[in-house]
């Protein structure tokens, strides 16, 4: 075969292969441009705490949406809190790219085996996407959340995503984020939480009404104990 012809074929093959490999990224960038993430939904006004000279709260002022919301930085939290949430909610958080293929496969198998939805595969970025853009729990919503999770991963580092997640978690009624939940349920700063209190705050967003310790103390205690057992079984603490 002519050498020039062989080189041309190899060049064409190389270009075709490069385009094939780049196709997912190009599609993502195109969709990212057409369907931008609603970043403004992650920026929510905080409540204000007025403290006395001893650091004790005197009065709270809520924002216009009447939410108890006290944003915290990851560095201000006890290390056990984010560690417990990651271990319980998204074990491969620091390894996946927003969507966990292993969790998706496991959930699909369990749901198929039981003939109904018994397990989800929502990662922390996917949950952030759902909180930023609420909607019905449908297959279309899951696909949208997966895409939004990839957008989040592209923009934020892992610690930034985790911090956003901790400040958006729903804790029942108008309580939002671990900072407000620590004050509302335990009357203390998040860095003063015990391991049992951390376990309850890990479980509570899964069913804020059902696990509300002020209304359903037995259910809240049982949920807390399940999280503690889970963390112990996984060797987290």
C-alpha positions in Angstrom: 0.0 0.0 0.0 1.2 3.5 -0.8 2.8 5.1 2.3 1.0 8.4 1.8 -2.4 6.7 1.5 -1.6 4.7 4.7 -0.8 7.8 6.6 -4.0 9.5 5.4 -6.0 6.6 6.6 -4.3 6.6 9.9 -4.9 10.3 10.2 -8.6 9.9 9.4 -8.9 7.0 11.9 -7.2 9.1 14.5 -9.5 12.1 14.0 -12.6 9.8 14.1 -11.4 8.2 17.3 -10.7 11.5 18.9 -14.2 12.8 18.0 -15.7 9.6 19.4 -13.9 10.0 22.7 -14.7 13.7 22.9 -18.4 13.3 22.0 -19.7 12.8 25.6 -17.8 15.9 26.7 -19.0 18.0 23.8 -22.6 16.9 24.4 -22.2 17.8 28.1 -20.9 21.3 27.2 -23.7 21.8 24.7 -26.3 20.8 27.2 -24.6 22.8 29.9 -25.0 25.9 27.7 -28.6 25.2 26.8 -29.7 24.1 30.4 -27.5 26.1 32.8 -27.7 25.2 36.5 -29.9 27.5 38.6 -26.9 28.7 40.7 -28.9 31.5 42.3 -31.0 28.9 44.1 -28.0 27.9 46.1 -27.6 31.5 47.5 -30.2 31.8 50.2 -30.5 34.7 52.7 -29.4 33.8 56.2 -31.1 34.5 59.5 -29.3 36.7 62.0 -28.4 35.9 65.6 -27.9 38.8 68.1 -25.7 37.6 71.0 -25.1 39.1 74.4 -21.7 39.8 75.9 -21.3 36.2 76.9 -22.0 34.8 73.5 -25.6 33.7 74.3 -28.4 34.4 71.8 -30.6 37.3 72.6 -32.8 37.4 69.5 -33.1 35.9 66.0 -34.1 37.7 62.9 -35.4 35.6 60.0 -35.1 36.5 56.3 -38.0 37.4 54.1 -38.8 33.7 53.4 -39.1 33.0 57.2 -36.5 30.3 57.2 -34.3 29.4 60.1 -31.0 29.4 58.2 -27.6 29.9 59.8 -24.9 29.1 57.2 -21.8 27.4 58.5 -18.4 26.7 57.0 -17.1 23.2 56.9 -14.1 24.2 59.0 -16.5 25.3 61.7 -18.1 21.9 62.1 -16.9 19.0 64.2 -15.2 16.5 61.8 -17.6 13.8 62.9 -20.6 15.6 61.3 -19.6 15.7 57.6 -17.9 12.3 58.1 -21.2 10.8 59.4 -23.2 12.3 56.6 -20.9 11.1 53.8 -20.6 7.6 55.3 -24.4 7.3 55.7 -25.6 9.1 52.5 -22.9 8.8 49.9 -20.0 6.4 50.8 -18.1 7.0 47.5 -18.6 10.8 47.5 -14.9 11.5 47.3 -14.4 9.1 44.4 -17.3 9.6 41.9 -17.9 12.5 39.5 -21.4 13.4 40.8 -23.2 10.2 39.9 -22.2 6.8 41.5 -22.5 4.0 38.8 -22.1 1.3 41.5 -25.0 2.8 43.5 -27.1 3.1 40.4 -26.5 -0.6 39.5 -27.2 -1.7 43.0 -30.5 0.3 43.3 -31.7 -0.9 39.9 -31.0 -4.6 40.9 -32.8 -4.2 44.2 -35.8 -2.4 42.7 -36.1 -5.0 40.0 -35.8 -7.9 42.5 -38.5 -6.5 44.8 -40.7 -5.2 42.0 -40.9 -1.8 43.5 -38.7 1.1 44.4 -36.9 0.2 47.7 -33.6 1.8 47.1 -32.4 5.1 45.5 -29.0 6.0 44.2 -28.9 9.7 44.9 -25.4 11.0 45.6 -24.8 14.2 47.6 -24.5 16.3 44.5 -27.7 14.8 43.2 -29.5 15.7 46.4 -28.1 19.3 46.2 -29.5 19.4 42.6 -32.9 18.3 43.9 -32.9 20.9 46.7 -31.9 23.6 44.2 -34.6 22.6 41.7 -37.4 20.6 43.5 -39.7 18.4 41.4 -41.6 15.1 41.5 -39.6 11.9 42.0 -39.8 10.5 38.4 -37.3 9.0 36.0 -37.1 12.3 34.2 -36.3 14.1 37.4 -33.5 11.5 38.2 -32.0 12.1 34.8 -32.1 15.9 35.4 -30.6 15.5 38.9 -27.8 13.4 37.4 -27.0 16.0 34.8 -27.1 18.8 37.4 -24.8 16.8 39.7 -22.2 16.7 36.9 -22.6 20.5 36.5 -22.0 20.9 40.3 -18.9 18.6 40.2 -17.5 20.7 37.3 -17.8 23.9 39.2 -17.2 23.0 42.8 -14.6 21.0 44.7 -15.8 18.2 47.0 -15.5 20.2 50.2 -17.4 23.1 48.6 -20.2 20.7 47.5 -20.4 19.1 50.9 -20.6 22.6 52.6 -23.5 23.6 50.2 -25.2 20.3 51.0 -24.9 20.8 54.8 -26.4 24.3 54.5 -29.4 23.2 52.4 -30.5 20.1 54.2 -34.2 20.2 55.2 -34.8 19.7 59.0 -38.6 20.1 59.1 -40.9 23.1 58.9 -38.8 26.2 58.2 -35.5 24.9 59.6 -32.8 24.6 56.9 -29.2 23.5 57.3 -27.2 22.0 60.1 -26.4 25.4 61.6 -30.1 26.2 62.2 -30.9 22.6 63.2 -28.3 22.6 65.9 -29.8 25.7 67.4 -33.4 24.7 66.9 -33.2 21.1 68.3 -30.3 21.3 70.8 -29.8 25.0 71.5 -26.1 25.0 70.7 -23.5 25.7 68.1 -22.9 22.8 65.6 -19.3 22.4 66.9 -20.7 21.4 70.3 -22.9 18.5 69.0 -22.5 15.1 70.5 -22.2 12.0 68.4 -25.8 11.0 69.2 -27.0 14.5 68.1 -24.9 14.2 64.9 -26.5 10.9 64.2 -30.0 12.3 64.6 -29.2 15.3 62.3 -28.0 12.7 59.8 -31.3 10.8 59.9 -33.7 13.7 60.2 -33.6 15.1 56.6 -34.8 11.7 55.3 -38.1 12.2 57.0 -38.3 15.6 58.7 -41.9 15.3 59.8 -41.7 11.6 60.9 -38.4 11.9 62.8 -39.1 15.3 64.5 -37.8 14.7 68.0 -40.2 17.3 69.4 -43.3 15.4 68.0 -42.1 11.8 67.5 -39.3 11.2 70.1 -39.5 7.4 69.8 -39.2 7.4 66.0 -36.4 10.0 66.3 -34.5 7.9 68.8 -34.9 4.8 66.6 -33.7 6.6 63.5 -30.7 8.0 65.5 -29.8 4.5 66.7 -30.0 3.0 63.2 -27.5 5.6 62.0 -25.2 4.9 64.9 -25.4 1.2 64.2 -24.7 1.8 60.5 -21.7 4.0 61.3 -20.4 1.4 63.7 -20.9 -1.5 61.2 -19.0 0.5 58.5 -16.1 1.3 60.9 -16.6 5.0 60.7 -16.3 5.6 64.5 
